[in-house]
Amino acid sequence: MTVFTDAAPGALLTLSGTEPGFDRLHGVPAAALGEESDRLLALGHLTDRTVLAVTSAYHRRVLGELIVPTSELADLLSFGTRRTHIQAVRAGTDDDCGWSVDDAAPDAPTAQPATFIAIEWLEREDMAIPSRCPACTRTSRSTRFARRPDHTGWSHHHRCRHCTHQWLPPVTELRPQPAFPQTRPATHDLETSSCTRSA
């Protein structure tokens, strides 16, 4: 078994999850693939529940986003998840990533089980400071950068995860700061080499 650190450029290797680009999500080594990070590669054949946990953890911990429970999330397990076997290849020194993967036959010498998760179409929203929904009074911590029907342009706004009501975050008031006691400026007496305060 050849590991990443011992493999020459172009050599086959076995991924352990400690290579550059991998994060450990719910104990599963996973890495984002593609220029747009539109797929996740997880080592091993994951159960449906683990696919959802890894996908959620990647968005929360790596991207700082929450997945919106829509039909795309329901389709993730049926159409967006592919369990296969891969062979990893050590990339050259000029490549951005140190390794790449290709599909492989299960009985190939360095084949290992892996799960590809297509996350490109999932609807996401930013995590934010919890705020109370004006419509249903439940607490929500999601924001979305989008156009609102009653506003021009794009802006960040809260979206209640319970009733889907949208509202703008509160504007922080600019209040004058309380006056701090002013300290007297320090002067340096060169003749006595001591620091004194002027009266």
LOVEX-151482 format. One record per residue: residue number from 1; residue in three letters; y, x, z of N, C-alpha, C in turn. Coordinates in pm, whole numbers, m for minus. Example, Ala and Ser with C-alpha at 12.3 -4.5 7.8 and 13.67 -1.06 7.14 Angstrom:
<nodes>
NODE   k   r   n.yy   n.xx   n.zz  ca.yy  ca.xx  ca.zz   c.yy   c.xx   c.zz
NODE   1 ALA   m569   1319    780   m450   1230    780   m330   1320    780
NODE   2 SER   m225   1285    708   m106   1367    714      3   1290    787
</nodes>
This chain:
<nodes>
NODE   k   r   n.yy   n.xx   n.zz  ca.yy  ca.xx  ca.zz   c.yy   c.xx   c.zz
NODE   1 MET   m119     85      0      0      0      0    124     89      0
NODE   2 THR    209     73   m101    332    150   m110    446     67    m54
NODE   3 VAL    523    128     36    636     58     96    764     99     23
NODE   4 PHE    871     26     49    997     45    m21   1049    189    m10
NODE   5 THR   1044    245    109   1102    378    129   1022    487     59
NODE   6 ASP    894    463     32    811    565    m34    800    545   m184
NODE   7 ALA    848    433   m238    829    403   m380    934    472   m465
NODE   8 ALA    890    526   m579    981    585   m676   1036    475   m764
NODE   9 PRO   1150    497   m833   1203    394   m923   1099    351  m1026
NODE  10 GLY   1080    220  m1040    983    166  m1134    844    149  m1077
NODE  11 ALA    820    195   m955    686    186   m894    668     50   m827
NODE  12 LEU    543      2   m827    509   m121   m757    508    m96   m608
NODE  13 LEU    549   m197   m531    550   m182   m386    521   m316   m321
NODE  14 THR    495   m314   m194    472   m435   m117    592   m459    m27
NODE  15 LEU    651   m577    m38    768   m612     44    724   m648    185
NODE  16 SER    800   m597    282    770   m628    421    877   m717    485
NODE  17 GLY    991   m732    418   1102   m809    474   1205   m723    543
NODE  18 THR   1184   m590    545   1283   m499    604   1367   m433    497
NODE  19 GLU   1343   m465    371   1418   m404    261   1560   m458    257
NODE  20 PRO   1651   m389    186   1789   m439    174   1792   m579    112
NODE  21 GLY   1876   m666    167   1891   m802    117   1814   m906    194
NODE  22 PHE   1720   m864    279   1640   m960    354   1705   m994    488
NODE  23 ASP   1694  m1121    526   1730  m1168    660   1605  m1232    719
NODE  24 ARG   1593  m1229    850   1480  m1296    915   1530  m1430    964
NODE  25 LEU   1478  m1538    902   1521  m1674    932   1403  m1752    988
NODE  26 HIS   1412  m1791   1112   1302  m1858   1183   1175  m1774   1175
NODE  27 GLY   1191  m1642   1184   1078  m1551   1181   1023  m1523   1043
NODE  28 VAL   1085  m1579    939   1037  m1560    802   1134  m1468    728
NODE  29 PRO   1085  m1359    667   1173  m1274    586   1213  m1348    459
NODE  30 ALA   1343  m1359    435   1394  m1431    318   1514  m1357    261
NODE  31 ALA   1528  m1363    129   1640  m1298     60   1692  m1390    m48
NODE  32 ALA   1824  m1386    m70   1885  m1463   m178   1869  m1387   m308
NODE  33 LEU   1840  m1461   m416   1820  m1401   m548   1922  m1456   m646
NODE  34 GLY   1951  m1380   m749   2041  m1423   m856   2184  m1385   m827
NODE  35 GLU   2263  m1378   m934   2404  m1342   m919   2481  m1443   m836
NODE  36 GLU   2441  m1568   m843   2508  m1673   m767   2434  m1707   m638
NODE  37 SER   2332  m1630   m602   2249  m1659   m485   2199  m1802   m488
NODE  38 ASP   2143  m1842   m603   2102  m1981   m621   1955  m2005   m585
NODE  39 ARG   1882  m1900   m545   1743  m1916   m504   1718  m1829   m382
NODE  40 LEU   1624  m1873   m302   1577  m1793   m189   1435  m1748   m217
NODE  41 LEU   1405  m1625   m182   1269  m1574   m187   1223  m1557    m43
NODE  42 ALA   1119  m1627     m4   1062  m1614    130    922  m1556    115
NODE  43 LEU    889  m1460    199    757  m1399    192    655  m1490    258
NODE  44 GLY    544  m1511    189    438  m1599    239    448  m1737    176
NODE  45 HIS    338  m1812    182    339  m1951    136    381  m2038    253
NODE  46 LEU    502  m2092    246    560  m2166    357    519  m2313    353
NODE  47 THR    505  m2371    471    485  m2516    481    617  m2586    448
NODE  48 ASP    611  m2715    421    732  m2791    389    834  m2783    502
NODE  49 ARG    786  m2795    623    877  m2790    738    946  m2654    749
NODE  50 THR    872  m2545    722    931  m2412    729   1029  m2390    614
NODE  51 VAL   1002  m2448    497   1097  m2438    385   1231  m2498    426
NODE  52 LEU   1230  m2614    488   1354  m2678    532   1423  m2596    641
NODE  53 ALA   1345  m2542    733   1404  m2462    841   1468  m2335    787
NODE  54 VAL   1401  m2266    697   1455  m2142    640   1581  m2172    558
NODE  55 THR   1577  m2278    479   1693  m2316    397   1812  m2350    485
NODE  56 SER   1790  m2427    589   1898  m2464    681   1953  m2341    753
NODE  57 ALA   1864  m2254    800   1908  m2134    872   1987  m2041    781
NODE  58 TYR   1946  m2029    656   2020  m1943    562   2162  m1994    543
NODE  59 HIS   2178  m2123    525   2312  m2179    507   2396  m2168    633
NODE  60 ARG   2336  m2191    749   2411  m2185    875   2449  m2043    910
NODE  61 ARG   2350  m1953    915   2373  m1819    968   2434  m1723    868
NODE  62 VAL   2395  m1733    742   2443  m1638    642   2570  m1688    574
NODE  63 LEU   2574  m1817    537   2688  m1870    463   2789  m1943    551
NODE  64 GLY   2753  m1980    672   2844  m2057    758   2864  m2199    709
NODE  65 GLU   2759  m2258    652   2768  m2392    596   2657  m2480    652
NODE  66 LEU   2676  m2611    638   2575  m2709    675   2529  m2780    548
NODE  67 ILE   2402  m2814    540   2349  m2888    427   2370  m3037    452
NODE  68 VAL   2423  m3107    353   2444  m3251    363   2313  m3320    324
NODE  69 PRO   2261  m3410    406   2135  m3477    374   2152  m3578    260
NODE  70 THR   2130  m3532    138   2142  m3615     19   2009  m3618    m55
NODE  71 SER   2006  m3682   m171   1883  m3688   m249   1839  m3549   m297
NODE  72 GLU   1935  m3457   m316   1899  m3322   m356   1814  m3254   m249
NODE  73 LEU   1845  m3279   m123   1765  m3222    m15   1625  m3283    m15
NODE  74 ALA   1614  m3412    m43   1482  m3476    m50   1400  m3419   m166
NODE  75 ASP   1467  m3386   m277   1397  m3332   m393   1361  m3184   m376
NODE  76 LEU   1416  m3118   m276   1392  m2975   m258   1244  m2944   m243
NODE  77 LEU   1173  m3024   m167   1031  m2999   m144    947  m3034   m267
NODE  78 SER    986  m3137   m340    907  m3180   m455    931  m3096   m579
NODE  79 PHE   1058  m3064   m604   1091  m2997   m730   1153  m2859   m713
NODE  80 GLY   1209  m2830   m596   1282  m2705   m580   1206  m2595   m509
NODE  81 THR   1080  m2619   m476   1001  m2520   m404    880  m2481   m488
NODE  82 ARG    860  m2352   m504    746  m2303   m582    674  m2194   m503
NODE  83 ARG    547  m2218   m475    465  m2120   m405    384  m2043   m510
NODE  84 THR    393  m1911   m507    331  m1829   m609    293  m1694   m549
NODE  85 HIS    252  m1602   m634    228  m1464   m594    325  m1376   m673
NODE  86 ILE    374  m1271   m608    472  m1183   m672    427  m1039   m664
NODE  87 GLN    484   m958   m753    474   m813   m744    615   m760   m738
NODE  88 ALA    642   m673   m645    776   m614   m630    779   m478   m698
NODE  89 VAL    894   m446   m755    914   m319   m825   1038   m254   m768
NODE  90 ARG   1029   m125   m739   1146    m50   m691   1243    m32   m807
NODE  91 ALA   1369    m70   m784   1471    m61   m888   1523     82   m898
NODE  92 GLY   1594    109  m1005   1654    240  m1022   1773    259   m930
NODE  93 THR   1827    378   m928   1938    409   m837   2068    343   m880
NODE  94 ASP   2079    302  m1007   2203    241  m1056   2209     91  m1033
NODE  95 ASP   2099     29   m995   2095   m116   m978   2160   m157   m846
NODE  96 ASP   2215   m280   m845   2279   m332   m724   2178   m355   m614
NODE  97 CYS   2063   m410   m648   1960   m437   m549   1853   m330   m561
NODE  98 GLY   1791   m294   m453   1692   m187   m454   1556   m226   m505
NODE  99 TRP   1534   m356   m531   1401   m403   m572   1416   m528   m657
NODE 100 SER   1311   m561   m731   1306   m686   m807   1163   m737   m799
NODE 101 VAL   1145   m864   m831   1011   m925   m823    978   m996   m953
NODE 102 ASP    849  m1000   m983    795  m1074  m1098    675  m1154  m1049
NODE 103 ASP    644  m1262  m1121    523  m1337  m1091    401  m1249  m1118
NODE 104 ALA    295  m1271  m1042    174  m1190  m1056     52  m1276  m1034
NODE 105 ALA    m59  m1229  m1084   m187  m1296  m1058   m225  m1270   m912
NODE 106 PRO   m291  m1366   m848   m326  m1348   m706   m413  m1226   m679
NODE 107 ASP   m490  m1182   m778   m579  m1068   m755   m519   m936   m802
NODE 108 ALA   m392   m933   m839   m327   m807   m879   m321   m714   m759
NODE 109 PRO   m321   m582   m782   m329   m485   m671   m221   m500   m564
NODE 110 THR    m96   m523   m603     11   m534   m502     65   m676   m491
NODE 111 ALA    m11   m774   m537     35   m913   m531     42   m960   m386
NODE 112 GLN    144  m1037   m359    159  m1095   m226    213  m1236   m238
NODE 113 PRO    174  m1325   m146    222  m1464   m153    371  m1472   m124
NODE 114 ALA    437  m1562   m195    581  m1582   m176    617  m1724   m211
NODE 115 THR    731  m1768   m161    782  m1902   m188    923  m1890   m242
NODE 116 PHE    948  m1948   m360   1083  m1955   m416   1142  m2091   m382
NODE 117 ILE   1266  m2092   m335   1334  m2215   m297   1464  m2223   m376
NODE 118 ALA   1477  m2324   m461   1599  m2343   m541   1703  m2416   m458
NODE 119 ILE   1812  m2348   m424   1913  m2407   m336   2044  m2435   m409
NODE 120 GLU   2045  m2415   m540   2169  m2426   m616   2232  m2564   m609
NODE 121 TRP   2151  m2670   m609   2206  m2806   m619   2226  m2872   m484
NODE 122 LEU   2197  m2804   m376   2216  m2867   m245   2364  m2885   m217
NODE 123 GLU   2398  m3001   m163   2537  m3027   m126   2562  m2967     12
NODE 124 ARG   2672  m2892     24   2701  m2820    149   2841  m2851    197
NODE 125 GLU   2863  m2821    323   2996  m2834    380   3014  m2725    484
NODE 126 ASP   3141  m2686    504   3170  m2579    597   3152  m2626    741
NODE 127 MET   3113  m2532    827   3109  m2561    970   3251  m2540   1025
NODE 128 ALA   3290  m2622   1117   3425  m2615   1172   3422  m2648   1321
NODE 129 ILE   3538  m2643   1381   3550  m2681   1522   3520  m2830   1534
NODE 130 PRO   3441  m2872   1633   3410  m3014   1646   3537  m3098   1659
NODE 131 SER   3539  m3211   1590   3653  m3301   1592   3600  m3444   1598
NODE 132 ARG   3672  m3531   1668   3628  m3669   1685   3672  m3753   1564
NODE 133 CYS   3578  m3828   1509   3605  m3913   1392   3695  m4029   1434
NODE 134 PRO   3805  m4052   1362   3892  m4163   1398   3829  m4300   1373
NODE 135 ALA   3728  m4307   1286   3668  m4436   1253   3559  m4477   1351
NODE 136 CYS   3463  m4385   1379   3351  m4424   1465   3352  m4352   1600
NODE 137 THR   3446  m4265   1622   3468  m4187   1746   3354  m4090   1780
NODE 138 ARG   3263  m4065   1687   3160  m3965   1712   3214  m3827   1676
NODE 139 THR   3152  m3725   1732   3198  m3590   1706   3129  m3534   1583
NODE 140 SER   3208  m3467   1500   3157  m3405   1380   3218  m3266   1368
NODE 141 ARG   3141  m3171   1312   3194  m3036   1298   3191  m2989   1154
NODE 142 SER   3192  m3081   1059   3183  m3042    919   3317  m3061    848
NODE 143 THR   3347  m2969    758   3463  m2984    672   3418  m2962    529
NODE 144 ARG   3496  m3011    438   3462  m2998    297   3590  m2965    220
NODE 145 PHE   3578  m2874    124   3691  m2841     38   3674  m2922    m89
NODE 146 ALA   3752  m3027   m104   3735  m3117   m217   3863  m3196   m239
NODE 147 ARG   3862  m3275   m345   3974  m3366   m373   3950  m3497   m299
NODE 148 ARG   4051  m3546   m235   4042  m3678   m172   4105  m3779   m265
NODE 149 PRO   4052  m3901   m268   4105  m4001   m362   4253  m4032   m342
NODE 150 ASP   4301  m4027   m218   4440  m4065   m192   4535  m3946   m183
NODE 151 HIS   4489  m3826   m219   4572  m3706   m213   4563  m3630   m345
NODE 152 THR   4666  m3556   m375   4662  m3472   m494   4617  m3332   m453
NODE 153 GLY   4544  m3267   m541   4501  m3130   m514   4379  m3125   m424
NODE 154 TRP   4333  m3004   m404   4215  m2978   m322   4258  m2936   m183
NODE 155 SER   4181  m2976    m82   4214  m2938     55   4088  m2945    140
NODE 156 HIS   4094  m2879    255   3986  m2890    353   4008  m3017    434
NODE 157 HIS   3905  m3092    452   3915  m3211    535   3784  m3233    608
NODE 158 HIS   3793  m3300    722   3673  m3332    799   3598  m3446    731
NODE 159 ARG   3467  m3443    745   3382  m3552    695   3283  m3586    805
NODE 160 CYS   3287  m3709    851   3197  m3751    958   3054  m3757    905
NODE 161 ARG   2964  m3693    974   2824  m3693    931   2756  m3826    961
NODE 162 HIS   2821  m3910   1043   2759  m4037   1083   2804  m4153    994
NODE 163 CYS   2936  m4163    971   2986  m4278    893   3052  m4235    762
NODE 164 THR   3055  m4107    732   3111  m4046    610   3262  m4067    595
NODE 165 HIS   3330  m4108    701   3475  m4119    696   3535  m3979    681
NODE 166 GLN   3644  m3968    606   3710  m3840    584   3850  m3844    642
NODE 167 TRP   3893  m3734    701   4028  m3725    755   4071  m3579    755
NODE 168 LEU   4201  m3561    752   4255  m3426    752   4251  m3369    893
NODE 169 PRO   4226  m3237    906   4229  m3178   1040   4368  m3191   1100
NODE 170 PRO   4379  m3199   1232   4511  m3211   1293   4594  m3085   1268
NODE 171 VAL   4722  m3107   1249   4813  m2995   1228   4854  m2942   1365
NODE 172 THR   4844  m2814   1382   4881  m2753   1509   5033  m2753   1522
NODE 173 GLU   5080  m2803   1634   5225  m2807   1656   5274  m2668   1687
NODE 174 LEU   5393  m2639   1636   5456  m2510   1665   5550  m2530   1783
NODE 175 ARG   5499  m2506   1900   5579  m2522   2021   5632  m2386   2062
NODE 176 PRO   5751  m2384   2120   5801  m2254   2168   5712  m2202   2280
NODE 177 GLN   5681  m2076   2273   5597  m2014   2375   5675  m1999   2505
NODE 178 PRO   5608  m2010   2620   5681  m1993   2746   5736  m1851   2755
NODE 179 ALA   5853  m1843   2814   5919  m1713   2826   5847  m1629   2931
NODE 180 PHE   5813  m1510   2894   5750  m1417   2988   5859  m1336   3055
NODE 181 PRO   5839  m1296   3180   5941  m1215   3246   5960  m1085   3168
NODE 182 GLN   6084  m1052   3144   6115   m931   3069   6108   m810   3161
NODE 183 THR   6038   m710   3117   6034   m585   3194   6152   m499   3154
NODE 184 ARG   6196   m420   3248   6308   m332   3218   6259   m218   3131
NODE 185 PRO   6335   m178   3032   6291    m70   2946   6279     60   3023
NODE 186 ALA   6180    137   2990   6158    266   3056   6241    373   2986
NODE 187 THR   6298    461   3066   6372    576   3011   6309    702   3065
NODE 188 HIS   6325    807   2993   6264    934   3033   6374   1032   3071
NODE 189 ASP   6366   1082   3190   6461   1180   3239   6408   1318   3203
NODE 190 LEU   6470   1380   3104   6420   1508   3056   6436   1620   3159
NODE 191 GLU   6539   1610   3243   6562   1720   3337   6459   1722   3448
NODE 192 THR   6416   1604   3496   6323   1603   3606   6180   1575   3560
NODE 193 SER   6163   1549   3430   6033   1520   3372   5962   1407   3446
NODE 194 SER   6037   1302   3479   5977   1184   3541   6024   1061   3466
NODE 195 CYS   5944    962   3469   5975    838   3400   6036    742   3499
NODE 196 THR   6155    693   3474   6222    598   3564   6261    475   3485
NODE 197 ARG   6286    367   3558   6330    244   3493   6480    229   3515
NODE 198 SER   6544    189   3406   6691    170   3420   6717     40   3491
NODE 199 ALA   6826     38   3563   6859    m81   3642   6932   m183   3559
</nodes>
